[in-house]
């Protein structure tokens, strides 16, 4: 008999997890909890979070409470045995944690990179490996005992999209098993061991590229923010989004742009960076060759964001 669970999540990665978990054998997603609709886009019109959109498309029962504690009567009525948590974006209060086991799918090698942006911070730091954990939630942020942890390598050019996809691929099966075990009150866990580091939420300042910094550092920042956020670099004062880059051994002086055939090269404090995919204000993401074809006049100056 399938175990009845609820799912709490908000962003695009959580939506992918919901889609796959809804089809996992041995589980029945009886309730989806997501954050309320928020203003989004240029018009600032209310928009449903990706998890809410996915739940509606799959025909799953959906709740979007202003506060997580407001979901308790629904969870009790639905008779769920455990709650899956993936990038929900809200702290789960003690009143809920005391009622049901909440199992979190967290994409990091805990206790390294607890917090809101574990993959982004790992890539910015140049980590060559990561992991995905199924963790029992406690009141302290991402400090709960771990039921399963799958480690994997991260390549020097892997972006956040690739790492998130790998984490979901490796983590979903042990996550589903942990949910079943938690619902049946037989979940086995081990405490986190080691020094914790924290993955703070990405801010506008984190998106800015300083062309006087080393090329490798800028490359790591670009891939950490791709394909979902985007790093920023201003050309003659106009903020451009940089989506994909390649590290070069040398190039023009720091902050200078240079055209090499169909390539655009940015001089950095150490080494240089080929700007492979970029996006002008109000435009779409495109390869550098297409951006060059639409350029009028000389190459602009890179002034940082």
C-alpha positions, 0 to 999 in steps of 0.5 A: 500500500502506498504511503500518503505524504505531503510535499512542501516546496516553491521554486523550479527545482522543487517543481521538478522534484514534485513531478518525479516524486508524484510518480514514485512507486510506494508514495501518494502525494496527498497534499502540496503546500507552496508559498502564496502567489507573489508579484513578478515580472515587469508588470508586478502581477501576482504569479504562482510559484513553480510548485503551485503551477506543477501541482495544479497541472498534475491535479494534486490538492494544493494549499498556499498558506501565508504561514506554514503552521496554517497547513496543520489542519489540512495535513491532519485531515489528509492523513499523511504520514510524512512531509517532503520538503524541497526548497520551500523557502520557509522555516517549518515551525515547531508545531509542525515538526512535533506532529509529523516527520518532515524530510528535506532534500538538500543539495549539499554535503552537509554540514557544508552549505546549510542554507538557501543557496547551497549549490550556488555558494558551492560553485562560487567557492570552486568546490570540486564535489557536492552531495545531496542529502535526505535530512530529518528537519529540526528547528535549527537551520539544516542541522537535522540528522541525515538519513541518506547522502549521495556524493558526486563530482562537480566539473570545473565548467558545470553550471548550477543547472547541471548540478541541480539536475545531478542532485535530483537524479541521485537524490530522489530514490533515497529521498523517497525511501526516507519518506516511506521509512519516516511514515512507517516510523522506522527512519534511521539517521546519523548526526551531521559531523564537521564544521558547518558553513552557510549558504546565504541567499543570493543578492543583487551584489552577488550577481555583479562581476568585477572585471578586475578580479581573476578570470577563474573567480568570475567564471565560477560566479557565472556558472553558479548563477546559470541558468536561473539567475544570471551574473551581471556586467555593465557595458558602457553603463548598460547592465548585461546578463552573462550566462556562460563563459570560458577561462582563457590564460591571457587576453586584454587588460583588465576591464577591456573587451576584445573581439577575436573573430566571433568571440568576445574576450574580457580582460580580467585581473588575472587571465581572461574570460570568453563571454560565450552567452550573454543577454542585452537589456530587454533582449534574449540570451544569445551566443556572443557571435549573434550579439556581435552581429547586432552591435553598432559601432565599437566594442563598449567598455566593461565597467562592472555591474 
